[in-house]
Amino acid sequence: MCRNIRVLHNFEPPATSDEVQAAALQYVRKVSGAAKPSAANQAAFDQAVAAVAAATRELLDALVTTAPPKDREAEAAKAKARAAERYAR
């Protein structure tokens, strides 16, 4: 999985449109192999980002869980600790 794409489900407050859009952009960049598409591919790139963002929002809205919502700051602290351990080598 792309390290830049973060889990968006079961957070309080819920994922914002900006977070969904950023995840969609990272996904399309990864799949296409292009961080910035050429002018000839810009329309297809933008359409793909919009489609992935819409599918992501639909998925997040449909998911249900009995687990308590996660805290963004606590999850960020855990990720930072994992990164520190990983890169300390």
TIMI-2910 file (N, C-alpha, C, CB; in pm, 1 decimal, decimal comma, always signed):
<rs>
+----------+----------+----------+----------+----------+----------+----------+----------+----------+----------+----------+----------+------+
!      n_x !      n_y !      n_z !     ca_x !     ca_y !     ca_z !      c_x !      c_y !      c_z !     cb_x !     cb_y !     cb_z ! resn !
+----------+----------+----------+----------+----------+----------+----------+----------+----------+----------+----------+----------+------+
!    +84,5 !   -117,8 !     +0,0 !     +0,0 !     +0,0 !     +0,0 !    +88,4 !   +123,2 !     +0,0 !    -95,8 !     +0,3 !   +121,4 !  Met !
!    +44,3 !   +224,0 !    -66,9 !   +118,6 !   +348,9 !    -71,3 !   +123,9 !   +409,3 !    +69,1 !    +54,3 !   +448,1 !   -171,9 !  Cys !
!   +239,7 !   +445,4 !   +114,4 !   +253,7 !   +497,1 !   +250,6 !   +185,1 !   +631,0 !   +270,4 !   +399,1 !   +510,0 !   +285,6 !  Arg !
!   +163,0 !   +705,3 !   +161,7 !   +100,6 !   +836,5 !   +174,0 !    -51,3 !   +829,9 !   +186,0 !   +137,7 !   +921,1 !    +56,0 !  Asn !
!   -109,4 !   +715,3 !   +156,4 !   -254,1 !   +701,4 !   +168,3 !   -284,3 !   +652,4 !   +309,6 !   -312,0 !   +602,9 !    +59,8 !  Ile !
!   -362,6 !   +728,5 !   +381,8 !   -393,1 !   +699,2 !   +521,4 !   -531,4 !   +638,6 !   +535,7 !   -382,6 !   +825,4 !   +605,8 !  Arg !
!   -550,4 !   +564,4 !   +643,0 !   -682,5 !   +511,7 !   +676,0 !   -773,8 !   +629,6 !   +705,1 !   -676,7 !   +413,2 !   +797,8 !  Val !
!   -892,8 !   +627,6 !   +647,5 !   -987,4 !   +737,7 !   +666,5 !  -1113,1 !   +694,5 !   +741,4 !  -1026,0 !   +796,4 !   +532,3 !  Leu !
!  -1129,2 !   +564,5 !   +764,0 !  -1251,1 !   +513,8 !   +826,5 !  -1243,2 !   +516,7 !   +978,7 !  -1278,7 !   +372,4 !   +779,3 !  His !
!  -1357,2 !   +545,9 !  +1039,8 !  -1378,1 !   +538,5 !  +1184,4 !  -1294,8 !   +638,7 !  +1263,3 !  -1347,1 !   +400,3 !  +1232,4 !  Asn !
!  -1294,3 !   +761,8 !  +1216,7 !  -1231,2 !   +870,2 !  +1291,6 !  -1338,0 !   +967,3 !  +1337,7 !  -1124,3 !   +942,9 !  +1206,0 !  Phe !
!  -1309,4 !  +1033,1 !  +1446,0 !  -1397,2 !  +1138,6 !  +1495,6 !  -1316,6 !  +1266,1 !  +1502,9 !  -1458,4 !  +1102,6 !  +1634,6 !  Glu !
!  -1347,7 !  +1369,5 !  +1429,4 !  -1456,0 !  +1380,8 !  +1332,4 !  -1426,3 !  +1300,1 !  +1206,3 !  -1479,7 !  +1527,2 !  +1296,5 !  Pro !
!  -1531,0 !  +1270,5 !  +1126,5 !  -1512,6 !  +1189,7 !  +1005,3 !  -1416,7 !  +1255,0 !   +906,1 !  -1647,0 !  +1165,6 !   +937,9 !  Pro !
!  -1368,9 !  +1175,0 !   +812,5 !  -1276,8 !  +1224,2 !   +710,4 !  -1340,2 !  +1340,8 !   +634,2 !  -1237,9 !  +1110,6 !   +612,9 !  Ala !
!  -1259,8 !  +1441,5 !   +609,3 !  -1307,7 !  +1558,6 !   +535,5 !  -1298,3 !  +1533,5 !   +385,3 !  -1226,7 !  +1684,5 !   +574,2 !  Thr !
!  -1362,8 !  +1618,4 !   +309,0 !  -1354,4 !  +1609,6 !   +163,2 !  -1210,9 !  +1627,5 !   +117,3 !  -1444,9 !  +1714,5 !    +97,0 !  Ser !
!  -1135,9 !  +1714,7 !   +184,1 !   -995,3 !  +1736,6 !   +148,0 !   -912,3 !  +1609,9 !   +168,6 !   -936,4 !  +1851,9 !   +230,8 !  Asp !
!   -937,4 !  +1538,2 !   +277,1 !   -864,4 !  +1413,6 !   +303,5 !   -898,7 !  +1306,9 !   +199,6 !   -896,3 !  +1361,5 !   +445,1 !  Glu !
!  -1025,8 !  +1298,0 !   +163,7 !  -1068,2 !  +1201,5 !    +61,5 !  -1004,5 !  +1238,5 !    -72,1 !  -1223,8 !  +1197,6 !    +49,0 !  Val !
!  -1005,8 !  +1365,1 !   -106,6 !   -946,6 !  +1411,4 !   -232,8 !   -796,8 !  +1384,0 !   -235,3 !   -973,1 !  +1561,8 !   -253,4 !  Gln !
!   -727,6 !  +1409,2 !   -124,6 !   -583,0 !  +1385,0 !   -118,2 !   -551,4 !  +1237,0 !   -134,5 !   -525,7 !  +1436,5 !    +14,5 !  Ala !
!   -630,7 !  +1150,5 !    -72,7 !   -609,3 !  +1006,4 !    -86,5 !   -633,5 !   +962,7 !   -230,2 !   -701,2 !   +928,3 !     +9,3 !  Ala !
!   -737,2 !  +1016,8 !   -292,9 !   -767,0 !   +983,3 !   -432,2 !   -653,8 !  +1028,4 !   -523,8 !   -899,8 !  +1047,7 !   -476,1 !  Ala !
!   -602,1 !  +1146,9 !   -499,4 !   -491,1 !  +1198,8 !   -580,2 !   -368,3 !  +1109,8 !   -565,8 !   -456,8 !  +1343,5 !   -539,2 !  Leu !
!   -335,4 !  +1069,1 !   -443,8 !   -219,5 !   +982,7 !   -421,8 !   -238,4 !   +848,4 !   -491,2 !   -195,7 !   +961,8 !   -271,4 !  Gln !
!   -358,8 !   +795,4 !   -485,3 !   -386,4 !   +667,2 !   -550,5 !   -367,0 !   +678,1 !   -701,5 !   -529,4 !   +620,2 !   -518,6 !  Tyr !
!   -424,8 !   +780,5 !   -762,0 !   -414,2 !   +797,0 !   -907,3 !   -269,6 !   +823,3 !   -947,4 !   -504,7 !   +912,1 !   -955,9 !  Val !
!   -197,0 !   +900,3 !   -868,9 !    -54,6 !   +922,9 !   -897,5 !    +22,1 !   +791,0 !   -895,5 !     +6,6 !  +1021,4 !   -795,3 !  Arg !
!     -5,9 !   +707,7 !   -795,5 !    +64,1 !   +580,3 !   -782,0 !    +32,4 !   +488,3 !   -899,3 !    +26,6 !   +512,4 !   -649,8 !  Lys !
!    -95,3 !   +475,5 !   -931,1 !   -136,9 !   +385,1 !  -1037,7 !    -86,6 !   +432,4 !  -1173,8 !   -289,0 !   +372,4 !  -1039,6 !  Val !
!    -92,7 !   +563,8 !  -1197,4 !    -52,4 !   +616,9 !  -1327,6 !    +98,6 !   +628,7 !  -1341,3 !   -115,9 !   +752,0 !  -1350,3 !  Ser !
!   +168,6 !   +635,6 !  -1228,8 !   +313,2 !   +653,8 !  -1233,9 !   +353,3 !   +796,2 !  -1264,3 !   +372,7 !   +562,7 !  -1336,0 !  Gly !
!   +259,4 !   +889,4 !  -1250,4 !   +288,0 !  +1029,3 !  -1282,0 !   +243,4 !  +1119,0 !  -1166,9 !   +218,0 !  +1071,4 !  -1413,6 !  Ala !
!   +337,4 !  +1194,7 !  -1114,5 !   +302,3 !  +1290,7 !  -1009,5 !   +227,9 !  +1409,2 !  -1068,8 !   +428,2 !  +1338,8 !   -935,3 !  Ala !
!   +265,8 !  +1444,7 !  -1190,3 !   +199,2 !  +1553,2 !  -1261,9 !   +183,5 !  +1507,8 !  -1405,7 !   +279,7 !  +1688,6 !  -1252,3 !  Lys !
!    +58,6 !  +1488,1 !  -1449,7 !    +38,2 !  +1437,2 !  -1584,7 !    +71,0 !  +1541,8 !  -1690,8 !   -104,8 !  +1390,1 !  -1601,4 !  Pro !
!    +96,3 !  +1494,4 !  -1810,6 !   +119,0 !  +1585,8 !  -1923,4 !    -12,5 !  +1655,4 !  -1957,2 !   +175,3 !  +1509,2 !  -2048,4 !  Ser !
!     -4,7 !  +1760,9 !  -2034,4 !   -124,8 !  +1834,5 !  -2074,0 !   -222,1 !  +1743,0 !  -2148,3 !    -87,5 !  +1955,4 !  -2162,2 !  Ala !
!   -168,7 !  +1649,5 !  -2227,2 !   -253,3 !  +1557,6 !  -2302,8 !   -330,1 !  +1462,4 !  -2211,5 !   -169,0 !  +1478,0 !  -2400,8 !  Ala !
!   -276,2 !  +1434,0 !  -2094,3 !   -338,5 !  +1339,3 !  -2001,5 !   -409,8 !  +1405,4 !  -1884,0 !   -234,7 !  +1245,7 !  -1949,0 !  Asn !
!   -406,4 !  +1536,9 !  -1875,2 !   -461,6 !  +1607,8 !  -1759,3 !   -609,6 !  +1577,9 !  -1737,3 !   -442,2 !  +1757,0 !  -1776,2 !  Gln !
!   -688,6 !  +1579,4 !  -1844,3 !   -833,3 !  +1556,9 !  -1830,1 !   -861,8 !  +1416,3 !  -1778,4 !   -904,8 !  +1578,9 !  -1965,0 !  Ala !
!   -792,6 !  +1317,4 !  -1832,5 !   -812,8 !  +1179,1 !  -1787,2 !   -769,3 !  +1164,0 !  -1642,0 !   -734,7 !  +1080,1 !  -1876,9 !  Ala !
!   -658,9 !  +1228,1 !  -1604,8 !   -606,5 !  +1224,3 !  -1468,6 !   -708,2 !  +1284,9 !  -1372,0 !   -471,7 !  +1299,6 !  -1459,7 !  Phe !
!   -759,0 !  +1403,9 !  -1405,7 !   -855,9 !  +1472,2 !  -1320,7 !   -985,2 !  +1391,6 !  -1306,9 !   -886,4 !  +1611,0 !  -1376,8 !  Asp !
!  -1029,4 !  +1329,9 !  -1416,5 !  -1150,0 !  +1248,3 !  -1413,5 !  -1129,4 !  +1127,1 !  -1323,2 !  -1188,8 !  +1203,6 !  -1555,5 !  Gln !
!  -1011,8 !  +1066,2 !  -1329,9 !   -982,4 !   +950,6 !  -1245,6 !   -980,3 !   +990,7 !  -1098,0 !   -847,7 !   +887,5 !  -1285,8 !  Ala !
!   -920,4 !  +1104,3 !  -1066,2 !   -916,8 !  +1151,1 !   -926,8 !  -1059,1 !  +1173,6 !   -875,8 !   -833,6 !  +1282,2 !   -914,4 !  Val !
!  -1143,7 !  +1235,5 !   -956,7 !  -1282,2 !  +1260,7 !   -915,4 !  -1357,8 !  +1129,3 !   -894,6 !  -1354,6 !  +1347,5 !  -1020,1 !  Ala !
!  -1336,6 !  +1032,7 !   -982,7 !  -1405,3 !   +903,5 !   -970,8 !  -1360,1 !   +827,7 !   -846,2 !  -1380,2 !   +818,1 !  -1095,9 !  Ala !
!  -1230,4 !   +828,2 !   -820,0 !  -1177,6 !   +759,8 !   -701,1 !  -1226,0 !   +829,4 !   -574,3 !  -1022,7 !   +755,8 !   -704,2 !  Val !
!  -1228,4 !   +961,4 !   -574,5 !  -1276,7 !  +1035,3 !   -457,5 !  -1424,1 !  +1004,3 !   -431,2 !  -1257,0 !  +1187,1 !   -477,4 !  Ala !
!  -1504,5 !   +998,3 !   -536,7 !  -1647,1 !   +967,8 !   -521,2 !  -1665,8 !   +825,2 !   -467,7 !  -1721,3 !   +984,8 !   -656,5 !  Ala !
!  -1589,5 !   +730,8 !   -521,7 !  -1599,0 !   +592,2 !   -474,5 !  -1553,6 !   +580,8 !   -329,2 !  -1514,8 !   +499,0 !   -563,5 !  Ala !
!  -1450,4 !   +655,3 !   -293,5 !  -1400,1 !   +653,5 !   -156,3 !  -1503,9 !   +709,3 !    -60,3 !  -1269,8 !   +733,5 !   -145,5 !  Thr !
!  -1564,4 !   +821,2 !    -95,7 !  -1667,2 !   +881,3 !     -9,9 !  -1785,8 !   +786,4 !     +4,3 !  -1713,8 !  +1017,5 !    -67,3 !  Arg !
!  -1826,6 !   +723,2 !   -105,2 !  -1937,3 !   +627,7 !   -100,9 !  -1903,7 !   +510,9 !     -8,3 !  -1969,9 !   +575,9 !   -242,5 !  Glu !
!  -1782,6 !   +461,2 !    -18,6 !  -1739,1 !   +351,5 !    +68,6 !  -1739,8 !   +394,1 !   +214,3 !  -1599,2 !   +303,4 !    +28,9 !  Leu !
!  -1678,9 !   +507,5 !   +244,9 !  -1672,4 !   +553,9 !   +383,9 !  -1810,6 !   +575,8 !   +442,5 !  -1592,0 !   +682,6 !   +393,1 !  Leu !
!  -1902,5 !   +627,3 !   +361,0 !  -2038,7 !   +650,6 !   +408,8 !  -2115,1 !   +519,7 !   +433,9 !  -2114,5 !   +736,0 !   +308,2 !  Asp !
!  -2076,9 !   +412,7 !   +362,3 !  -2148,1 !   +285,5 !   +374,3 !  -2091,2 !   +194,9 !   +483,4 !  -2144,7 !   +213,0 !   +242,5 !  Ala !
!  -1966,6 !   +213,9 !   +522,1 !  -1903,9 !   +127,2 !   +621,6 !  -1965,9 !   +147,4 !   +759,3 !  -1753,5 !   +153,3 !   +627,6 !  Leu !
!  -1981,9 !    +36,6 !   +831,3 !  -2031,4 !    +42,6 !   +969,2 !  -1932,9 !    -31,7 !  +1058,1 !  -2175,7 !    -18,6 !   +981,5 !  Val !
!  -1928,0 !     +7,9 !  +1182,3 !  -1838,6 !    -56,7 !  +1277,5 !  -1895,5 !    -43,7 !  +1417,1 !  -1697,4 !     +3,9 !  +1270,8 !  Thr !
!  -1857,3 !   -136,2 !  +1503,1 !  -1896,4 !   -127,6 !  +1643,1 !  -1779,1 !    -77,0 !  +1727,6 !  -1944,9 !   -265,1 !  +1694,4 !  Thr !
!  -1664,0 !    -60,9 !  +1663,6 !  -1545,9 !    -11,9 !  +1735,1 !  -1561,3 !   +136,9 !  +1765,2 !  -1417,0 !    -37,4 !  +1652,7 !  Ala !
!  -1505,7 !   +180,1 !  +1876,0 !  -1512,8 !   +323,3 !  +1905,8 !  -1429,1 !   +401,6 !  +1805,3 !  -1464,6 !   +351,9 !  +2049,9 !  Pro !
!  -1468,9 !   +526,2 !  +1776,3 !  -1392,4 !   +607,4 !  +1681,0 !  -1249,4 !   +628,7 !  +1728,6 !  -1460,6 !   +742,7 !  +1659,2 !  Pro !
!  -1157,7 !   +633,7 !  +1632,9 !  -1016,5 !   +656,7 !  +1664,8 !   -989,5 !   +805,8 !  +1677,4 !   -924,8 !   +594,6 !  +1557,0 !  Lys !
!   -889,8 !   +837,5 !  +1755,6 !   -846,8 !   +975,5 !  +1775,2 !   -732,9 !  +1005,6 !  +1678,0 !   -802,2 !  +1000,2 !  +1923,0 !  Asp !
!   -747,6 !  +1109,5 !  +1598,8 !   -646,8 !  +1143,4 !  +1496,9 !   -508,8 !  +1169,3 !  +1558,5 !   -691,6 !  +1266,8 !  +1417,7 !  Arg !
!   -505,4 !  +1240,5 !  +1668,3 !   -376,7 !  +1273,6 !  +1729,1 !   -307,1 !  +1150,5 !  +1785,7 !   -395,7 !  +1376,7 !  +1838,8 !  Glu !
!   -384,2 !  +1061,5 !  +1845,3 !   -326,2 !   +938,1 !  +1899,3 !   -272,9 !   +850,7 !  +1786,0 !   -431,1 !   +860,2 !  +1982,5 !  Ala !
!   -346,9 !   +840,8 !  +1676,2 !   -301,9 !   +761,8 !  +1561,2 !   -177,1 !   +823,6 !  +1498,0 !   -414,3 !   +750,5 !  +1456,4 !  Glu !
!   -172,5 !   +956,3 !  +1492,1 !    -54,7 !  +1024,5 !  +1436,9 !    +67,4 !   +999,3 !  +1524,6 !    -80,6 !  +1176,4 !  +1423,9 !  Ala !
!    +48,3 !   +999,1 !  +1656,4 !   +159,7 !   +972,7 !  +1748,1 !   +211,1 !   +830,1 !  +1730,5 !   +116,2 !   +996,0 !  +1894,3 !  Ala !
!   +119,4 !   +734,0 !  +1713,2 !   +161,1 !   +595,2 !  +1689,7 !   +240,8 !   +584,1 !  +1559,8 !    +38,1 !   +501,7 !  +1684,9 !  Lys !
!   +194,3 !   +650,3 !  +1455,5 !   +263,6 !   +645,6 !  +1326,3 !   +401,4 !   +708,8 !  +1336,9 !   +181,1 !   +716,7 !  +1217,9 !  Ala !
!   +411,0 !   +816,8 !  +1411,4 !   +540,8 !   +883,0 !  +1429,6 !   +637,9 !   +792,6 !  +1504,8 !   +523,5 !  +1016,2 !  +1505,1 !  Lys !
!   +588,2 !   +722,3 !  +1605,2 !   +672,2 !   +629,5 !  +1681,5 !   +718,7 !   +513,8 !  +1593,2 !   +595,6 !   +575,6 !  +1804,0 !  Ala !
!   +628,6 !   +460,8 !  +1508,8 !   +667,1 !   +352,8 !  +1416,6 !   +772,3 !   +401,4 !  +1318,3 !   +544,2 !   +299,6 !  +1340,3 !  Arg !
!   +756,2 !   +522,5 !  +1267,9 !   +852,7 !   +578,0 !  +1172,6 !   +987,8 !   +598,9 !  +1239,1 !   +801,3 !   +710,7 !  +1114,4 !  Ala !
!   +987,7 !   +647,6 !  +1361,9 !  +1113,9 !   +668,6 !  +1433,4 !  +1186,5 !   +537,4 !  +1452,6 !  +1089,3 !   +735,5 !  +1569,0 !  Ala !
!  +1111,4 !   +431,8 !  +1484,8 !  +1172,8 !   +300,2 !  +1502,3 !  +1225,5 !   +246,4 !  +1369,3 !  +1071,8 !   +201,5 !  +1563,1 !  Glu !
!  +1147,9 !   +264,5 !  +1264,4 !  +1186,4 !   +213,7 !  +1132,7 !  +1311,2 !   +282,8 !  +1080,2 !  +1072,2 !   +231,4 !  +1033,8 !  Arg !
!  +1320,0 !   +413,8 !  +1096,7 !  +1431,3 !   +489,5 !  +1038,9 !  +1548,8 !   +505,3 !  +1133,1 !  +1384,2 !   +624,6 !   +996,8 !  Tyr !
!  +1539,4 !   +450,8 !  +1253,9 !  +1650,2 !   +458,8 !  +1348,9 !  +1763,0 !   +361,8 !  +1313,0 !  +1600,2 !   +430,3 !  +1490,3 !  Ala !
!  +1732,2 !   +266,9 !  +1229,1 !  +1832,3 !   +164,6 !  +1192,4 !  +1946,1 !   +220,6 !  +1114,0 !  +1768,9 !    +54,6 !  +1113,6 !  Arg !
+----------+----------+----------+----------+----------+----------+----------+----------+----------+----------+----------+----------+------+
</rs>
